[in-house]
Amino acid sequence: MPQLNPAPWFTILVFSWAIFLTILPLKVGAHTFPNEPTLQSTDTPKTESWTWPW
């Protein structure tokens, strides 16, 4: 049964994982966002207590 011969499929598996682990992280790491995130202020806003009308 030729399906059980691991010789060609193992090399395809190794080369595909080599591509996934070398080329793709470089492409993902080079991605830049179009808008830089803005920093939020660290001070907390002053909250007023609610006065109920009834």
Summary of the structure (lengths in Angstrom):
residues: 54
radius of gyration: 28.3
end to end distance: 85.9
largest distance: 85.9
contacts: 52
relative contact order: 0.06
helix: 48%
strand: 0%
